[in-house]
Amino acid sequence: MLLASSSLSAVERPTDPVAADQLKQLNDQTIIGNRVSLGSDWSQYRDGAEKATWTLAGLWGWPISDWEDWGVRFKLPFVYQRCDEASDHAEVGGVGDFEIGTGPAFRLNDTWRTGGGIELHGDTASDRALAESVWRLKTGWGVSHDITDWLTLTFNADYSRSIVEKHDVQPQSYFELALPATLILPNDWSMSARYKATVDFENGDRWSHTVNAGVAKRLSKVPIVLSASLEKPLAGSGKEFQVSITVVYYFERYHSPK
C-alpha cells in the first residue's frame, strides 16, 4: 500500500503556481502575462454554413506597482467561410476584423483580483463578406477569486457599442455577462467551464445563452499551454456549436501575481 501510494504521488505531481497562473489566463483577464497565441476555431451554423478562423493574438504587460499591472492586447483573425446559399460569397477567405485593447489588472490580496479595460474592433477585413462592417468599442471589467489553490471563479461584464456603421449595417449595442470557472489538476492540467449570457439592445432586448467546456495542458519543459474547448449555444443563436484549439506561448518575462 505504501509503495502504491508513493508511486501515485510521484505520477500525480502538483501543478506549480506559475503553471497554474498560465492555465488560469485562458479564462481570466485579471492576470496579465506576456504571451502570444494561435487559435483555430471551427463553427457550424443552423443554416448549413461553416466558418473556420485562425486567430493570431498577443498580450504584453508590465508592472505598474507591486499590486497593479497594465496590458496591451491584439487579435488578428484569418477567416474561411462557406455558405450553402447561392451568392457571390458562397466561399470566401481572407483577413478578418482586427481588435486591439488595453487595461489594468489589480491584485487586491492573495486570492482576489480585478481588472478590465477597453477594446476597439476595427472594420479592417479584406473582404466585405468577412467583416462586421462596424467600428465598435467594448468596455469591460472582471473579478476573480481563488477559492482554493485548485479552483478559481471569475465574473466578467462587458458592454459593446458600435461607433461607426457601414453598408447600411444596423447599430450594435449589447451586454455580455460571463461566469468562467477553472479547475487546476495535477501534472499541469486544467479543466474549465463557462456560462455566458448576452442581451442585444438593438434587437428587442433579445437574450442568448452559451456554455463552454475545455481542457488545457501546460508543457513541462517549455512555457507553452495547449487547450481545446467546445462551445454550445443554448438559445437565441444561429450557431450550432464551435470547436476551438489554441496554442499559447508565455515569454520568460511573465509577471506572476503575488
Secondary structure as GFF3:
##gff-version 3
##sequence-region A 1 258
A	DSSP	alpha_helix	2	11	.	.	.	ID=ss1
A	DSSP	alpha_helix	17	24	.	.	.	ID=ss2
A	DSSP	beta_strand	35	45	.	.	.	ID=ss3
A	DSSP	beta_strand	50	63	.	.	.	ID=ss4
A	DSSP	beta_strand	68	82	.	.	.	ID=ss5
A	DSSP	beta_strand	91	95	.	.	.	ID=ss6
A	DSSP	beta_strand	99	107	.	.	.	ID=ss7
A	DSSP	beta_strand	112	121	.	.	.	ID=ss8
A	DSSP	three_ten_helix	128	130	.	.	.	ID=ss9
A	DSSP	beta_strand	134	146	.	.	.	ID=ss10
A	DSSP	beta_strand	151	165	.	.	.	ID=ss11
A	DSSP	beta_strand	173	185	.	.	.	ID=ss12
A	DSSP	beta_strand	189	200	.	.	.	ID=ss13
A	DSSP	beta_strand	206	218	.	.	.	ID=ss14
A	DSSP	beta_strand	224	235	.	.	.	ID=ss15
A	DSSP	beta_strand	239	250	.	.	.	ID=ss16
###
